[in-house]
Amino acid sequence: MAEHKYDIVVFGASSFVGEILCQYLSKNREEPAVRWAIAGRSSAKLEAVKAKLGKPDLDIIIADASDEQALRALCAQTRVVTTTVGPYALYGETILKICAETGTDYCDLTGENQWIRKMIERYDATAKASGARIVNCCGFDSIPSDLGVYYTQQQSKELFGENCNTISMRVKAAKGGLSGGTFASVLNLMKEASTNPALRKEMADPYSLCPDEDTKARQTNPGLAQFDKISGSWTAPFIMAAINTRVVQRSNSLLKAAYSKPFFYDEAMMLGTGFGGRLRAGAIGGGLAGFMLTASLKPGRWVLSRLLPSPGQGPSPQEQEIGFYDLYFYGKTASGKKLQCRVTGDKDPGYGSTAKMLGQASICLARDIDKTQVAGGLLTPASCFGNTLIERLKAYSGLTFSLIK
């Protein structure tokens, strides 16, 4: 790989999460040093990022998300392209396409199911032919869920000699905010779905990203507010479940049904016991339903676009610093044996922690996962990285993976 000037190019370095990622990479002290550069369409904004980082020698590459010639020149210089340019459904296809065609490895942090599905249909075969490992969802959606399930299955195999055929992830606690870019992606998805019945049907399919028919079974989703016997708590829907459950099921499919066939997986938020827990679950479940209903209507999207943060806005550095998340994985084998595992993160999940996960996924792809080990294609974090990234996240990203019982 000596012909590549860089290990990683951060495309969209001046975006909200792109800047946080650059701050993280600038503090990386691994040996040998990671060779990286920043890229985007605005020279002035990229120069501002470089000045904030205090790295006058950091290289800049100018490329617009729609400029194929510039993006091909970018890909020729790097082993991995890490892109934060979203909404991906609007701006993400060209760079993914060129990475697939040129054999350039790729990471992103999209949570847009409908876009991932299109990319699989259009470029999976191309990436397999070129050897490009295209890994979507390398942020809070969906690394903690995807690798949390992978870890839980490993523990089950070690303890019981068999995998779990059912795992339920429950968010015990979390603190963090959402950026304008995230809200823009949600509003764009709801806009597409409002005029596309096929997309609405796809959004309801937990196997929308899975190629194998024989791994599919009827899945149930937690209700808006219900008492959950698995965790002993009142629960409400977890907004990230819409992407995480699909990614986890795709991992099982890409791993040749290594978990089980079929495999049952769901996610929800724990809101406590008793009357207080029931009230909290009802309030959050009702609030989420109201938000999605409003976002599905054109006047509602107009109102939300003026009330919510704009792209480029998001949690402050202080808010990112005090953020965290605590996730529990309840596994059960076909023979009835049970275990609990836990994944925690030490920063705001969507930004502080996401930047660290995305950074380590990119380094892992550039340095640790040889193309003879993992072939090209549109992959998931678990199917591409497995234990190698788990160990990196524990060492460098403030995540923990542990067996509770």
N, C-alpha and C positions, 0 to 999 in steps of 0.2 A: 504493500500500500504506500510505498515511498513516493509515488507520483503525486499524491495529494498534499497540497500545502497545509490544509487544516484537518483536524479531527472533526470539528463541529463548526457549522455556520448557523448562527441564530438569525432566522429570517422573521422579520417583524420585531426587531430588537427595541424599537421605540414604543411598542404597545405597552399597556399597563403591566401585564404579566411578563412581557419580553424584557422590560427593564429590571424586574425583580430577578428573572433568570440570569441576566447579565451580571447583576450584583453577586449572585451566588457563584457563578463561574469565575468571576474575578477574584474570589477569595479561595478558590480551590488550590490546595497545596500538594496534590498528588504528584508523584514522580514516576516517569518523566512528566513534565508539565503538559497540560492539555493545550493543544494548539487550536485556537478558535478565533472567529471573526464575527462581525455583526453585519446584517444586511437589511435593506428596506428600500423604499422608493424616495425617501426624503434625506438628502445629504445633511441638511441643517439639523434635522431631528436626530440623526445618527451621531453627528458631531456633538450634540448636546448630551447624548447618552455617554459617549466616550469621555467627555469632560467631567460628568458626574462620577464616573468610575475612577477618574484619575489615572487613566491608562493611555497616555499619548501615543503609544506604539500599537494600539489595537487597530487592526485593519478594518476598513469599511468597504462593502460591496453594494453598489447601487443596482437595484432590480425592482421593477414593479411586478405585482402579483399576476399581471396578464401578459408580461413581456417574455415570450418563450425564448428568444435569443439570449436575453440577459440571464434568465434562469438556467439555461443550459451551460452558460459560462460559469455561473455560480456552482452548479453541481460538479463541473469538471475539476473544481479546486478542493472538494471536501469529501470526506468519508461519510459524514452524516449531515443531513439538513434537519434542523429542529425549527419548526414553524409555529408561531403564535398568531398568525394572520387570520383572524376570523371576523364575522361568522364564516366558517369554512364552506358552508353551502354557497356563499356568495363569492369568496375570494380564494378558496383552498384548492380547487381542482388542478390548476395548471402546474403548480409546483409538485403536487403528488404525481401527476401524469409524467412529468419529466424525470423525476426520481425513478419511477417504475421503468421508464424507457432506457435510462442510462445506467441502471444498476446501482444507484446511489441510495444508501440507507436513509431512513426517514423516521422522525418522531413528531407527534403533535399532541395536543391536549383537547381535541374536539370531544364534545358530548352529543353530537348531532347524528342520531341514528339514521335518519333518512339519507344523509350525505354519505355516511360510511357504506350503507347498502349500495348506493350508486357506484361508489369507488370500487367496491368489491366486484361488482358486475362488469365494470369497464376496464379495470387495470390489474386484477389479481393474476390473470394469466400472463400479462406482460411482465409483472414483477417476478413471477416464478421463472420466466424465461431469462430475464436479465440477472436474477439473483438479488434484486433489491428487497431488503426487509422493510416493509412499510408497517410501522407500529402506531396505531391510533390510540387515543385515550390514555396518555401517559401522565395524567395529573390525578387530582382527587377523584375524578371520574376518568379511569376506573381502577387505578393501581391498588388502593387499599382493599377494595372488594375482590378484584380478580386474584391478586396474590394472597389475600387473606383466605380465600377458598382453596387455593393451591396449597398453602401452608397447612390448613386444617385437614385436607386430604392426606398429606404426608404424615401428619401426626396420627390420624386414624389408622393408616396402613401399618405404622410402626407399633401402635398400641394393640390393635385388634387383628391385624393381618388382612383387613379389608377396608375398602373405601366407603365413604358415606354416599348414600343415594339421595339424601336430603340434607341441605344446609340452609339455615336461616340466619341472615345477618341482621343484627339489631344495633342501631345507633344509641348507645347508652348516654353519651353527652357529646356536644360539639359547640364550638364558639367561633364565629367567623362571619364575614360579609361577602357580598357578591359584587362584581364589577359591572360597569356598563357594557362591556363586551359580552359577558355572560347573558345579561338581559337581552341584548341585541340578538344573540343566537336563539333564545327562547321565542322572542317575538317573531323572528323570521320563520321559525319552524311552524308556529301557530298560523302565520299568514299563509304559508304553503298548504297546510292541512285544511284550512278553511275552504279552499277551492278544489281540493283533490281527495275524493272519497277513497281512492286506492291507498293514498298515504295515510289516511285516518285508520284504515284497516291494518296497514303495516305497523303503525304505532301501537296497536293493540296486540301485536304478535310477539311473544317473548323469544321466539326463534327467528326473528327477522334477519339476523346476521349469520344464521347457520346454514351450511350447505347440505347437511345430511338429514334426510327425512326420517331415517330410522332411529334417530336420537330424540325425536320429539314426543312430547306427551302433554296432556292438559295441565297447565300450571294455574295456581290460584294466587291472587294478590291480596295482601292485607287490606281490610276495609278502611273507610275514612276515620273511624274511631271504634276500636274494638279491644276487648281484653284478650291478651295473647298468652296462651297457656305455656308456650315455649319459654318465654322470658319471665313470666309472672308479672307482667306490667301491662297497663293500657298503652296502646300504640296508635300512631297515625302514619300515613304514607310518608316515605322518604323521597324527596323530589329527585334525587339522583338515581333512584331505582330504575327509572325508565331507560337509562343507558347501561347502568351497571349489570342488571340482570341479563341483558342481551349480550354484553361482552363476556360474562362468565359462561353463558351457554355456548357462545362461539369458541371459547377456550376449550371446553369439553369436546366440542366437535373437532377442532383442529388437533387436539391431543388424542384423537381416535377413541373418543368416549372413555378416556382413562379414568374419569371419576366414576361414572356408571352409565347405564343405558336403560331407561332414561334417567336423567338427573334433575332433581327438583330444587329450585333455589328462589328465595324471596328476600326482600328487605323491608324494614320499617323502623320508625323512631320510637324509642321507649320514653313514655311520659310519666311514669310513676304509678303507684297503686292507689286504691281508694277513690273517693269522690273527686279529690283534687286532680288525680291522674286522668280520670274520665273527662273532667272539664277541659284540661289542657289538650287532651287528644281530640276532643270535639272542636275546640277552637282552632287548632292547627290544621286538622283535616278539613274543616269548613273553609278556613282561610285559603288553603291551597286550592280547593275546588273552585272557590270564587275567583282566584287569580287566573286559573286556567280558563274558566268561562269568559272572563273579561278579555283575556288575550286572544281568544278564538274569534272575537268580534272586531270588525274594523274600527268602529268608534272607540271600543275599549283599548285597542292597541295604540290608537292616537293619544288617548289620555295617559296610558302607562308610559309611552315614550317621552312624555313631558314630566312625569313624576319620578321616574327611575333614573339612576345615574347614566350618563352618556358614555359611549366608548372612550376609554382613556381615563375614566374615573373609577375609584374603588376604595377599599379599606386603606386607612392610613398605615404608615409603618408601625406605629404603636399598636393599632388594632391587629395587625398581622402578627406582631410579636406575642401578644397575649392570647391568641387563638389556639385551639387544640381540637382533637377529636379522639373518641374512645369507642371502638367498634367491637362487638361481641359476635362470634360465629358459633352457632349451635348446630352441631352435626349429629346425624343419626345414620347408622348402617342398616342394610337390609335385614340383618339379623336382630336389630333392636338395640345395639350398643350405642352409647351416647358419649359425646365429649364437647368441651367448650374451649374455644381459642379466642385470642384477643389481639387486635391491632390498634396501636395508638400513634398519634402524630403530635409534634410539639409546637406547631405554628398554625396560623389561620389556614383551614383546610384548602380553600380555593385558590390561595395566592402564595402565602409564605411557604406552606408545605408543598403545594403543587409545583412551585419553581424548583424546589430541591429534588422532588421526584422526577420531574422532567429533565433536569440537569443530569441526574445519575443514570436515568434511562439512556440518555444520549451518550454519555461516557461509556456505559456498559456496552452499547451497540457498537461504538467505535473501537473499543479495546478488548472486550472480553468474549464476545460472541462471534466466533469465526464462521465464515460462510459455509464451511464444511460441516459445522455443527447444526446450524439452522438455515434452512433453504429460504429462498425468496418467496414473497407473497404478501398479502395483506393479513397481518398477524395481530395478536393481542399481547398484552404484557406477559401473561402467564405462559402462553404458547411460545413466546420468543425468549424470554429472560429467565423464568423459573427461579431457582434458588440463587443464581448468580446475582440477580438484582435484589432479592431479599437481603442478602448479605451486605450489599452496597448500601441499601436504604438504612439498615441497622447501624452501619459504620459511619455514614456521612450525612444522613438526611433526617435524623431525629425520630425515626419510626421504630416501634418495637413490634415483634411478633412473638407471642407466647402461648403456651398451653396452660389453661386454667385448671381443668380437670377432665 
